[in-house]
């Protein structure tokens, strides 16, 4: 990994290093979106609404996997930069075992209360049976989802991001193919979609486990774990911003669903679901870039190479701004075509989703910088600031704008909430970036 992270910093070298992570996130978003298209087209839009009703619980497991992946990656990459390879391996092995154990316990608890959970999440009589089938099936794969998410980040830290990309693509292809097989051929409905998604999780998880056991010539692989509660705590706190982001997304998705089902019924939930599926795809480049560049930041911070840190920061900020402007422009231009993937033009749900996407898309101008800012502080092992940025952006600002603008302007206000949130968040990001520039020497 040293030869991979210890490199000359140029625009070309950064994008060569981050490209596998970017492609991986794009592909993950694509197959998540295709999953939604299959459910919407082959079952119905009520089933699609049920998937979004279930999302807040599923995102908790995503949050845990992301937390351990990002938090542990920053620790491991920094320690390898300091020459502490064996310590990094012991930390890697211990933290991942704990992560899987947590996933199993949560899975069993959620299965026991799954009917109550579906009711709490806001399913009405029409959506309830779909949501129950989907959630009770997919929950069995939730511990696997935690480990496969963590591996995505750790492949990058091990200098093998291309392998992470390949196994993610294989899992995604399996998901897409099995979606069609289970839903269209075997007529398994939404339960088939859940099984297909679970198998898509399992492929990178199983491969990653075997890989980190047998590939012992690399810097990171499984060894006899050494109990270190301090490292476990640091992994969790350092990755807490990413966890907070996912948890906040579950809370705001719950609020979106609640507002929409009360004002527009299941058509409103279906419309916001379509927009959120598009959001997975449209932020994929920012997420992939931030995930890919984070080990470079951690490594050079560990080496105290301030010149490289400054180059990485400058390139990343410029890229994030340009990407935001382009994403907003293209989304606005092709809004009808994007929503047309899920439902037919002329239907009430179509019109709702298109009008919503126009307002939602403005936020992409600021989103990339906000995502990178949080990821950078995580890479510096400053989980506190990263968590403040994520928590404020994805929960405090967003909940306030959904409720406040929704009360003042109705559904239009709800659609505008994300754009207002991202604008407020970039002001907060700028404040912390200026405040900590001397501490980390990236400016």
C-alpha positions in Angstrom: 0.0 0.0 0.0 2.9 2.4 0.7 3.8 2.7 -3.0 0.1 3.4 -3.7 -0.4 6.1 -1.1 3.1 7.6 -1.2 2.9 9.2 -4.6 3.2 12.5 -6.3 0.0 14.6 -5.9 -1.4 15.9 -9.2 -4.9 16.1 -10.6 -4.2 13.0 -12.7 -2.8 11.0 -9.8 -5.6 11.8 -7.5 -8.3 10.9 -10.0 -6.4 7.7 -10.9 -6.4 6.8 -7.2 -10.0 7.7 -6.5 -11.5 6.5 -9.8 -12.2 2.9 -8.6 -14.1 4.3 -5.6 -16.0 6.7 -7.8 -17.0 4.0 -10.2 -17.9 1.6 -7.3 -20.2 4.2 -5.7 -21.8 5.0 -9.1 -22.4 1.3 -9.8 -23.8 0.7 -6.3 -26.2 3.6 -6.8 -27.1 2.4 -10.2 -28.0 -1.1 -9.0 -29.9 0.4 -6.0 -31.8 2.5 -8.5 -32.4 -0.4 -10.8 -33.8 -2.3 -7.8 -36.3 0.5 -7.4 -37.2 0.5 -11.1 -37.9 -3.3 -11.0 -40.1 -3.0 -8.0 -42.0 0.0 -9.4 -42.4 -1.5 -12.9 -42.8 -5.2 -12.2 -44.8 -5.0 -8.9 -46.3 -1.5 -8.5 -45.6 2.0 -7.1 -47.1 1.0 -3.7 -44.4 -1.6 -3.4 -41.8 1.1 -4.2 -43.3 3.2 -1.5 -42.9 0.3 0.9 -39.2 0.0 0.1 -38.8 3.7 1.2 -40.9 3.1 4.3 -38.5 0.3 5.2 -35.4 2.4 4.4 -35.0 4.1 7.8 -34.4 0.8 9.5 -32.1 -0.6 6.8 -30.1 2.6 6.9 -29.2 2.0 10.5 -27.2 -1.1 9.4 -25.7 0.9 6.5 -24.7 3.6 9.1 -22.9 1.0 11.3 -21.0 -0.4 8.4 -20.0 3.0 7.1 -19.0 4.1 10.6 -16.7 1.2 11.2 -15.4 1.3 7.6 -14.5 5.0 7.6 -13.4 5.2 11.2 -11.2 2.1 11.0 -9.7 3.1 7.6 -8.5 6.4 8.9 -6.8 4.7 11.9 -5.3 1.9 9.8 -4.0 4.2 7.0 -2.5 6.6 9.6 -0.7 3.8 11.5 0.7 2.4 8.3 2.0 5.9 7.4 3.7 5.8 10.8 5.2 2.3 10.1 3.0 0.4 12.6 1.7 -2.3 10.3 1.2 -5.1 12.8 -0.7 -2.9 15.1 -2.9 -1.8 12.2 -3.7 -5.5 11.4 -4.6 -6.3 15.0 -6.9 -3.2 15.1 -8.5 -4.2 11.8 -9.2 -7.8 12.9 -10.6 -6.8 16.3 -12.9 -4.0 15.2 -14.4 -6.0 12.3 -15.3 -9.0 14.6 -17.0 -6.6 16.9 -18.9 -5.0 14.0 -20.3 -8.3 12.9 -21.3 -9.2 16.4 -23.2 -5.9 16.8 -24.9 -6.6 13.4 -26.2 -10.0 14.5 -27.6 -8.8 17.8 -29.4 -5.9 16.1 -30.8 -8.2 13.4 -32.3 -10.5 16.0 -33.8 -7.7 18.0 -35.4 -6.1 14.9 -36.8 -9.4 13.6 -38.6 -9.8 17.0 -40.3 -6.4 16.7 -40.5 -6.2 12.9 -44.4 -5.8 12.8 -44.3 -3.0 15.3 -41.4 -1.3 13.5 -43.3 -1.3 10.2 -46.2 0.5 11.9 -43.9 3.0 13.6 -42.3 3.8 10.2 -45.6 5.1 9.0 -47.0 2.4 6.6 -50.7 2.8 5.9 -53.0 -0.2 5.2 -52.0 -0.3 1.5 -48.3 -0.2 2.0 -48.1 -2.3 5.2 -48.0 -5.9 3.7 -45.4 -4.9 1.2 -43.2 -3.2 3.8 -43.5 -6.2 6.2 -42.5 -8.7 3.5 -39.5 -6.6 2.3 -38.2 -5.7 5.8 -38.6 -9.1 7.4 -36.7 -10.7 4.5 -33.9 -8.2 4.1 -33.1 -8.0 7.8 -31.6 -11.5 7.7 -28.8 -10.1 5.5 -28.2 -7.0 7.6 -25.1 -8.3 9.4 -23.6 -9.1 6.0 -24.4 -5.6 4.8 -22.3 -4.2 7.6 -19.2 -6.2 6.8 -19.4 -5.6 3.0 -19.7 -1.9 3.5 -16.6 -1.9 5.8 -14.6 -3.9 3.3 -15.3 -1.2 0.6 -13.4 1.3 2.6 -10.7 -1.1 3.7 -9.9 -2.3 0.2 -9.0 1.4 -0.6 -6.9 1.6 2.5 -5.1 -1.6 1.4 -4.3 0.0 -1.9 -6.6 -2.4 -3.7 -9.6 -0.2 -4.6 -9.9 -2.0 -8.0 -10.7 -5.3 -6.2 -13.4 -3.5 -4.2 -14.8 -2.2 -7.4 -14.9 -5.6 -9.1 -16.6 -7.4 -6.3 -19.1 -4.6 -5.9 -19.9 -4.8 -9.6 -20.4 -8.5 -9.4 -22.7 -8.1 -6.4 -24.6 -5.4 -8.3 -25.0 -7.5 -11.4 -26.2 -10.4 -9.3 -28.8 -8.1 -7.7 -30.1 -6.8 -11.0 -30.3 -10.3 -12.6 -31.9 -11.9 -9.6 -34.4 -9.0 -9.3 -35.7 -9.9 -12.7 -35.6 -13.7 -12.0 -37.3 -13.5 -8.7 -39.9 -10.8 -9.5 -40.7 -11.4 -13.2 -40.1 -15.1 -13.6 -40.8 -16.6 -10.2 -43.4 -14.0 -9.2 -42.0 -13.5 -5.7 -42.9 -9.9 -5.6 -41.2 -7.5 -3.2 -39.8 -10.4 -1.2 -37.9 -11.5 -4.2 -36.4 -8.0 -4.5 -35.2 -8.2 -0.9 -33.6 -11.6 -1.4 -31.8 -10.3 -4.6 -30.5 -7.3 -2.6 -29.3 -9.6 0.2 -27.4 -11.8 -2.3 -25.9 -8.7 -3.8 -24.6 -7.8 -0.3 -23.3 -11.3 0.3 -21.0 -11.6 -2.7 -18.5 -8.8 -1.8 -18.8 -9.7 1.9 -17.8 -13.4 1.3 -15.1 -12.5 -1.1 -13.7 -9.8 1.1 -13.5 -12.1 4.1 -11.6 -14.8 2.1 -9.4 -12.1 0.6 -8.3 -10.6 3.9 -7.6 -14.0 5.3 -5.4 -15.4 2.4 -3.7 -12.3 1.0 -1.0 -12.1 3.7 1.6 -10.3 1.5 -0.4 -7.0 1.7 -0.4 -4.5 4.5 -3.8 -5.4 6.0 -5.1 -8.9 6.6 -6.7 -10.8 9.4 -4.5 -11.8 12.3 -5.2 -12.9 15.8 -7.2 -9.9 17.1 -5.9 -8.0 20.0 -8.5 -6.5 22.3 -8.2 -2.7 22.2 -11.3 -0.9 23.4 -9.6 2.5 22.8 -9.2 1.7 19.1 -12.8 0.4 19.0 -14.0 3.6 20.6 -11.8 5.7 18.2 -13.2 3.8 15.2 -16.7 4.4 16.2 -16.2 8.1 17.2 -14.0 8.8 14.2 -16.6 7.3 11.8 -19.4 8.8 13.7 -20.0 11.6 11.2 -20.7 9.1 8.5 -22.9 7.1 10.8 -24.7 10.3 11.8 -25.2 11.1 8.1 -26.9 7.7 7.5 -28.9 7.8 10.7 -30.0 11.3 9.9 -31.0 10.2 6.4 -33.2 7.5 8.0 -34.8 10.1 10.2 -35.4 12.6 7.4 -36.7 9.8 5.1 -39.1 8.9 7.9 -40.2 12.5 8.1 -40.5 12.8 4.3 -42.7 9.7 4.3 -44.8 10.9 7.2 -45.5 14.3 5.6 -46.1 12.9 2.1 -48.4 10.0 3.2 -50.5 12.5 5.2 -50.7 15.1 2.5 -50.7 13.2 -0.7 -51.1 9.5 0.3 -48.9 6.7 -1.1 -48.5 8.6 -4.4 -46.6 11.2 -2.4 -44.4 8.6 -0.8 -43.8 7.0 -4.2 -42.7 10.4 -5.6 -40.3 11.2 -2.8 -38.9 7.6 -3.2 -38.2 8.2 -6.9 -36.3 11.4 -6.1 -34.3 9.8 -3.3 -33.4 6.9 -5.6 -32.1 9.5 -8.1 -30.2 11.2 -5.2 -28.3 8.0 -4.5 -27.0 8.1 -8.1 -26.4 11.9 -8.3 -24.2 12.1 -5.2 -22.3 8.9 -6.0 -19.4 10.7 -7.6 -19.0 13.0 -4.6 -19.2 10.1 -2.1 -16.9 7.9 -4.2 -14.3 10.7 -4.5 -14.4 11.5 -0.8 -14.1 7.8 0.1 -11.2 7.4 -2.3 -9.2 10.5 -1.4 -9.6 10.0 2.4 -6.7 7.4 2.8 -4.4 9.8 0.9 -5.2 12.5 3.4 -4.8 10.2 6.4 -1.5 8.8 5.0 0.1 12.2 4.3 -1.2 13.6 7.6 0.5 10.6 9.3 3.7 11.4 7.3 3.3 15.2 8.1 3.6 16.0 4.4 1.9 19.4 4.4 2.6 20.3 0.7 0.8 17.2 -0.5 -2.1 17.9 1.9 -2.4 21.4 0.4 -2.5 20.1 -3.1 -5.1 17.4 -2.2 -7.3 20.0 -0.6 -7.1 22.5 -3.4 -7.9 20.0 -6.1 -10.7 18.5 -4.0 -12.5 21.7 -3.4 -12.3 22.9 -7.0 -13.5 19.4 -8.2 -16.4 19.4 -5.7 -17.6 22.9 -6.8 -17.5 22.1 -10.5 -19.2 18.8 -10.0 -22.0 20.4 -8.0 -22.7 23.0 -10.8 -22.7 20.3 -13.5 -25.0 17.9 -11.5 -27.6 20.6 -10.8 -27.6 21.7 -14.5 -27.9 18.2 -15.9 -30.5 17.1 -13.3 -32.7 20.1 -14.1 -32.3 19.6 -17.8 -33.2 15.9 -17.8 -35.6 15.7 -14.9 -38.4 14.2 -16.9 -36.2 11.5 -18.4 -34.8 10.5 -15.0 -38.2 10.2 -13.4 -39.5 8.4 -16.5 -37.3 5.4 -15.5 -39.7 4.7 -12.7 -43.1 5.6 -14.0 -44.9 6.7 -17.1 -45.2 10.3 -18.2 -48.6 11.8 -17.6 -49.3 9.9 -14.4 -49.9 11.9 -11.2 -46.9 10.3 -9.5 -44.7 11.3 -12.5 -45.8 15.0 -12.3 -45.2 15.1 -8.5 -41.7 13.6 -8.7 -40.6 15.9 -11.6 -41.8 19.1 -10.0 -40.1 17.9 -6.8 -36.8 17.1 -8.5 -36.5 20.6 -10.0 -36.5 22.1 -6.5 -34.4 19.3 -4.9 -31.7 19.5 -7.5 -30.6 23.1 -6.5 -28.9 21.6 -3.5 -26.3 19.7 -5.6 -24.4 22.9 -6.1 -23.3 22.8 -2.5 -23.5 19.1 -1.7 -20.1 18.0 -3.0 -18.2 20.5 -0.8 -20.2 19.5 2.3 -19.6 15.8 1.7 -15.8 16.3 1.2 -15.5 18.6 4.2 -16.9 16.0 6.5 -14.8 13.2 5.0 -11.6 15.2 5.3 -12.0 15.8 9.0 -12.7 12.0 9.4 -9.5 11.4 7.5 -7.7 13.6 10.0 -9.2 11.5 12.8 -11.1 14.5 14.0 -14.4 12.6 14.3 -15.8 15.4 16.5 -15.8 18.1 13.8 -16.8 15.7 11.2 -19.8 14.6 13.3 -20.8 18.2 14.0 -20.8 18.9 10.2 -22.8 15.8 9.4 -25.2 16.0 12.3 -26.0 19.6 11.7 -26.3 19.2 7.9 -28.2 15.9 7.7 -30.4 16.2 10.8 -30.6 19.6 12.5 -30.9 21.8 9.3 -32.8 19.2 7.3 -35.4 18.4 10.0 -35.9 22.1 10.7 -36.4 22.9 7.0 -38.7 20.0 6.3 -40.9 20.9 9.2 -40.6 24.7 8.9 -40.8 25.1 5.1 -43.4 22.4 5.0 -45.6 24.3 7.4 -45.1 27.6 5.6 -45.3 26.5 1.9 -46.7 23.0 2.0 -45.3 20.3 -0.4 -43.3 22.9 -2.2 -41.5 23.8 1.0 -40.8 20.1 1.7 -39.2 19.7 -1.8 -37.1 22.8 -1.2 -35.8 21.6 2.2 -32.7 19.9 0.9 -31.5 22.9 -1.1 -31.9 25.3 1.8 -30.1 22.8 4.1 -27.1 22.4 1.7 -26.7 26.2 1.5 -26.7 26.6 5.2 -24.3 23.7 5.6 -21.7 25.1 3.2 -21.5 28.2 5.4 -20.8 25.9 8.4 -18.3 23.9 6.4 -16.5 27.1 5.4 -16.3 28.2 9.0 -14.6 25.0 10.1 -12.3 24.8 7.1 -11.0 28.2 7.9 -10.8 27.6 11.6 -8.7 24.4 11.4 -6.5 25.3 8.4 -3.5 26.0 10.6 -3.9 22.9 12.7 -3.9 20.5 9.7 -1.9 22.8 7.3 -4.1 22.1 4.2 -4.3 25.8 3.3 
